[in-house]
Every structure is written in structure tokens, then in C-alpha cells.
Amino acid sequence: MKQFDESAAAAARARQAELTKPPGSLGRLEELAIFMAGWQGRERPRIDRAQALVFAGNHGVTAQGVNPYPVEVTAQMVQNFRKGGAAINQLCRVAGADLQVIPLDLDRPTADFTQGMAMDVADLVGAIQTGKDAVDPDADVILLGEMGIGNSTVAAALAAATFGGTATDWVGPGTGADGDTFRRKIEAVDAGLKRHKGAATAASILGSFGGREQAAICGAVIRARELGIPVILDGFICSAAAGVLLVNDRDALNHCLIGHESAEPGHRRLVAVMKKKPVVMLDMCLGEGSGAAVALMILRAALECHDGMATFAEAGIG
């Protein structure tokens, strides 16, 4: 497994100190350039190939009336992605990312986690492997996103099972749940947590609450770490999925950035407990990798400054 290259990061940090600007004046952009240098193992990192992966899945917990939209919308949105009509298509185009949309058995939702395990072992392993196989070894950065009616309910359950708390700590409106729908969402998560209270490993938590797309996200994160490829996670749902990996390994997400802080209420709590700092805060809560794609634009800006600026010596200043 490839590790963060401290010597490359130190070289990048030294370069930042020599560029024609006051020390630290580019703020987070400097931090991002150093982060990329360490993971790419070179003083002047670059992004020639950015790969955006959006995994889609359907969820049995929707039987509990937790979402205002029918599960058929997942497949309809996948088609919209493929036709280029979604927000993520536009953002990937302007950010310079190659988008792949990967549906996982949309006609076979996971089981209702309030009634039993969401996925059996074979289903879980298959979804994780799908995520691993999707990663391009030649990518310089991976963007991860998701689509799936009901998956904000799953994300709340994953976050609570991983980091503690009750449903009310993590459940938010998702795609617009309010009133009775919001109440049923909280009840479903609480019921799931009670039923699966013994889940204590990443695999058991994922299997209990499901989300083939969440499992695929975990697989992609694992494979990217093996290859040393930096990852930009999207918002609440994507972060909650990847966060499960911290149960087994507290360093599992060291190569990951969180693209944005979602307007979904649980995400701020999740970001804090994961000890991560989102790249941007734009009150977005769309999902589908949209926040990760915006963050890629900031990351590219960071690397352009890091690589293209003159040093004081080169500019003949001072």
C-alpha cells in the first residue's frame, strides 16, 4: 500500500515558501498543493487525469415511507447522467473530469434494514469489488459520488452506527422529506440501529444497513489507497459511506479530501468527527458528486499556482 511521501510534501512546502507571495497568503490552496505532492510523491504534483465515479443503488428501507420520491427515480436519473443532462455532467465538463456512472442492480433493491440485514455477504463483497474495479490506476485524482432514492436514510444509519448517536443526531431532509415522511425516516433509522446494535466492524455495518452504492464507494476508496491516488469525497452520503472504513483503520481516509460541507444537517457533525476540513462550503446538498467536482476546480487552482508561480529568485525580487 502506497504511503504519503513526507519528503515530497516537505519539498512542496519549501517551494511554497519561495514563491512570489507572503508566506501562507494562499491559505488552503497551499495546503492542498502539499497534500497532493505527498500523495503523488513529487514536489510539483499535477492532474492530467481526473476520474469521477458516481455509483447508483436502490434501497429496501424505502418501504418505510422515508422518501417523497419513488425508487424508479434512481434509474431515471442514471439515464439523465448518461445523456449529459444532470448537474454533475456540467460540473465535470468544466472541472475537467471524466465521468462514469455505475448502477448496481437497480431492479433489485437491498433488503429493508428495519427488518433484517440489508445485504448478504455475497452482495456486499460484489458491491465492494465493483467499486475497486472502477478505479483507473492511471488517474491522478478520483472523485466519488452517488445516486439512490432512500440513501440519505441509509447514510444517517451508517453514521450513527459508526460514530454513535441517535437517529435525530443524523437524519436530515435529504431530497425534501418533511412532516410524516421525516418522522418515518427517524423511526426507520432508530429501528435499524436497535436491530443491528451488534454491528461493530466495517463489513457488518455496511451489510446491516446496506447501500450497494455505499459499499462500492468503500471499495473505490480502498483501491485508491492501495494505489496512492488522492480521493475527493462528495457530501453527507458519500462521507458517511467512506467513514465506515475508519472502524477498522483510523488512517483509512488519509488520502481523502471532503469536497464540500453539505447543507444536510448531519454532515457538519460528520465532518467534525472525521476530523476533516471540507474544501468549500456552498450550501449544496444535491449529491451525485457535485460538491467533489466543484472542489476539483479549487484543487486545480491550487496546483496551477504551486507549479506556475515564479520564485523570488526567478522573478529577481528581493
N, C-alpha and C positions, 0 to 999 in steps of 0.2 A: 504494500500500500504506500503510495507516494505521500510524503510529508511536506509541510510548509518549509520552504527553504529560507532559513534565517539569514544566511549570507546575502542572498539576492535581495531580501527585504532591507537589509542594512545598506546595501549599495543604492537601492532606490531612495531610501531615507536620506542618504548623503547627497544624492543628486538633487533632491528637493531643496536641500539647504543651500545649493549652489545656484539655483535658478533665479532669474531676474525678478524677484518679488521679496517682500518682507517674509521672514520665516513664519510658516503657519498661516499665511494670508489666504490660501486657497482652502483652508479648513478641511471639510470632509473629502474634498477631491484629492487631497494629498494622502489621506488615509486609504482611500480606495485604490490609488495607484500602488501604494506599498503592499496592500492586501493582494492585489493581482500579481505583483512582482514575486512575492513569496510563493504563491501557488503555481505560477508559471515557471519559476526558477530562473528568472532573468531580470536584470536591472531595469530594462525598458520593455515592459510587457505590451502585448498587442492583442487585438481582437480581429482576426481575419475571418473566423467562422463562429457565428453565434447561432446556437440551435435552440428553438423554442418548442417545448413539448407540452401539449395540452391533452390530458387523459380524461376520458368521459366514462361515467358509470351510473347505474341506476340502483335504487335502494328500497329494500322491503319495508323500512320504517315509514315510508310514505303512507302505508296502510293506516297509520295512526292519525292521519289528517294534519300533518305537520307543515304542509306547504300549500300555498294557494294555486300552484300550477300542477297540471298532470304530468306524469313521468314521460309522456310522449314528447314533451318539450325538449328533453335531452337529445334525442335523435334529431329533432328538427334543428336544434342549434348546431349540432355536428355538421349537418348539411349546409347550414349557413356559413360555418367556418370554412368548409371545403369550397364554397362558392365565392369566398372572399368578402362576405357581407357583414362580418362582426367587427367589433371594436379592435379585437386582438389582431385581425388582419391588417388594419390600417396602422396600428402601432408597431407591429413587426416590420412592416414595409418601411416606415420612416426611421425605425431604430436599426435597420439592417440585420434582422434575424430571420432565419429560415424556419418557418412554422410547419410542424407536423401535428395532426390531430389524430389521436388514437382511441377509438371507442372500445370498451371492454364488455362484451356480452350484454348489450343494452336491452335485448329482448329477454334477458334472464336476470332480473334484479337480485341483489343479495337478499338473504332472509331478514325478516323483521327482528332487530336486535332486542326488542322488548319481549320476544317470545323464545329466543334461543340464540345460538351462535349465528352471526351474520354470514360467515364464510367457513367452510371446512378447510382442512389443511391443504388439499389439492388445489382448491380455488385460490387460497391465499398465496401459495407458492407460485402458482401460474401467473397471478397478477404482479407479484414482485418481479418475476422473471421478465414479464412484458416490459416493465419499467427499465430493468437493466439492459435488455436488448435494444431499447430505443435510443440509448445514448450513443452518439457518434464519437468514437475515440479521437477524432481529429478536431473536435470542437474546442474552441478557446474559452467558451463560457456556455453554460446551459441555463435556460430559463424554464421554469416549471409552473404550470397552471392546470386548472381542472374545470370540468363542467359536469353537473349532475343534480337533477332535482332531488331535494332532500339532503344534499350533502353538507349543508351548514348545521343540520341536526346531528349528523354523524361527527362533524368536526367538534361540536360542543362536547359530545360524549367522549371523544378521543382526548380532548384537552383535560377534561375532568378526571378521566381515568389515569392520565399520565402525570398530571401536576396537582391533582387534588381539587377540592371544592365541590359545590353542588351545581345542579343544572342552572340555577339562577345566576351563578357567577359567570357562566359561559354562553348561555343561549342569547342570541340576538334575533333581529327580524329577518335576516337572510334575504330572500327575494321578496320580502314585503309581508311577512306573517304579522298579524295583529289580532287583537281580541281573542276569540276562541281558538284560532289557529296557533297563536303564540302560547296560549295556556297549554294546548295539547303538545306543543313542542317541548315545553318544560317537563310535562308529565312523562313524555316518552323518554327523555334523557334520564330523568330520575329513576324510572322503571328499569332502564337498561343498566344503570350504574348499580342498582340493587341486585339485579340478576347476575351481573358479571363482576361482582366485587372482588372475586379471587384473581382476576386477571392482573398479572404482575410483570410480565415480560412484553417486549415489543410485539412479538408474534401473537401472544394471547390477547393483547389489547386490540390489535388490528383484526384478528379473527373474530373477536367478540362483537365489535361494533361495525366492522366492515368498511366498505368502500373499496371496490376494486381499483378505482382511480387513486384513492389514498395509498393503497398498497403499492400501486405502480409508481407513485411519486417516491415512496420509500426506496423502491428498487433502483430508480434513477439516481437518487441521492447516494445510495451505497456504491453504485457503479462509478459515478463521477468521482467519489472519494478514492476509490481504487486507482483511478487514472490520474488523480490530482487535478481534475477540472473544476474550476470555481462554478458555483451554482447561485442563481438568483431565484429565491422563493417568492411566490406571489403573496397574497394576503392571508386571512384567517384560516381558510380551509386548507390551503397548501402548507402553511406553517404548522397547523395542528397535526397534519399527517406526518410531516418530517419530524416534528417534535417527539413523536413516539420513539424514535430511534435513540433518544437520549436516555431512555430507561436502561438500555443495555450498555451504552457507551457515552459518557458525558462529553466526549470530543467528536461525536459523530457528525456534528454540523459545523465544525470549524471552518470548512471550505465554503460555507453558505452565507450569503447575504440575504436579508429580508428586503424585498424591493420597496415596499411601502407599508405604512401603518394604515390598515383598513379602517373604514368608518364602522365596521361591525364591532359592537362594544367589547366582545371578548378578546379582540386582537391586541389591544393595548396591554391588557393583563398578560396575554400570552407572550408578547414581545419582552415584557419585563422579566418574566420568569425564565425565559430562554436566554436572557442577558444579551440580547441583540439590539442593534440600532438601525431602524429602517432607513433606507436611502432617501425616500421622500415621504411627505405627508400631504396628500391632496384630497382627502375625504372621499376616496374612491372605495367602492365595495362591490365591484362588478364580478370579480373572479376572472376566469379564463386566461390568466397570465397577464392581464392588462397592466397591473402595477409593476410586474417584473420587466415588462417591455419598456415602460417609462424609465425605470431605474437603469436599464441598459443604456439609454441615451446619456444619462448622467455619468455612467461608468466610462462610456466612450469619451466624453468631455474630459474626464479626469486623466485618461491615458493620452489624449491629444496634448494637453498641457504638459504632462510629465515628459513626453517624448519630444515635443516640438519646440518648447521654450528654449531660449538661449541661456547659458550660464552667464554669470557676471564676467567671467574671463573671456568667453566667446564674444560677448557684446562690448567688451572694452569698458566696462563700468566699474568704478571703484578702484 
